[in-house]
Amino acid sequence: MDNSFQHIEEFLTNPKFRNWVIRRDSESEHYWKEWLALHPERKPMFLAAEKVLLNMIPDIGDWEERRKNLLEERISKSIHVRSSRNREESEKQRPSFRISHILTAFLLLVSVAVALTKLEILPLENAESTQQENSDHFITKSTPSGQKSKVHLSDGSIVTLNAATEIKYKEGFGTTHRDIYLSGEAFFEIAKRDSLSFNVFVDDIVTTAVGTSFNINSYDRNSVVVQLATGKVNVSSASTKNSLPLVPGEQVLFSNQQLLKTNFDLKKSFLWKDGILLFEKTPLTQVIRELERWYGTDIHLSGLSGKDPLISGRFENDYLTNVLETISFSIPLTYRIEEKNIYVHLQHR
């Protein structure tokens, strides 16, 4: 039974200890229980080291084995690089070894924790929408990049706002009118009012409903998509004077000043409301734009030449680094993170 653990950094640099924190397998559990029974006086140090690693690595239990291995490699590399530097410095300053040892250990913990925290970027769920009132007597509710929110309207309707989305409506909503103006993407669950239809405006596209639920994606104003989940809606264009009714499972695409009706998969749509990103043969540049909105960060893509690679994958409330790592398994992609900026480079095979 190892008796060499005298300082907290010795736990952090020990592969067996890190393996126990990350994987919690029965063999490691048994080993450390025996060790604690033999060294009860070191339990506070043991628990402190465990807490440091757990704070670096949220939601470990939900990670698949490959993610755990990648994380173990990252921690090992970060810690051992710094440890080798610390040993070199301590050899030069042996008289003050005890003080410098403690100081460098503290700096090690801080630097590794900060580095890993910067790498693990998660979307923020269920944030409060921002509300404001402008000079035209519009009430505006919005969410920034990296956040989603639900808005409960006075008529009983509920609107779920995706990241970087804004809705606005004039005073008297629910009594004299039910008109909403949308920029971004939102899912609408409409309370039925026979006397007042519910109208969503995106430029000159109007989606009209009485009691139903539907999704509108208008991030790209040149390609607006209306998808019906339940009930009935009518989608019209003021400029073309065309109008198309929809039933559940049908969608309207407005592009090049034309309305086009097609079918879509109800099971795969609206997943963003549950924190799920789904890409199915999606161009990389479009994936990058979606990740920027989803995680509230700026992603700079370089190395793209010729045909845009197609990406497929499903990610549920996942870290941005996990998404990028998974994508890199299918295409030759590397990335680095600097604060809120992600630099992605597409290599050529």
Secondary structure, DSSP 8 states (H G I E B T S, - for coil): ------SHHHHHT-HHHHHHHHH--HHHHHHHHHHHHH-GGGHHHHHHHHHHHHHHSTTGGG--HHHHHHHHHHHHHHHHHHHHHHHHHHHHTGGGHHHHHHHHHHHHHHHHHHHHHHH----B-S---EEEE-TT-EEEEEE-TTB-EEEE-TTS-EEEE-TTEEEEEETTBTTTB-EEEEESEEEEE----TTS-EEEEETTEEEEESS-EEEEE-SSTTEEEEEEEES-EEEEETTTTEEEEE-TTEEEEEETTEEEEEE--TTTTTGGGGTEEEEEEEEHHHHHHHHHHHHT-EEEEE---SS--EEEEEEES--HHHHHHHHHHHS-EEEEEETTEEEEEE---
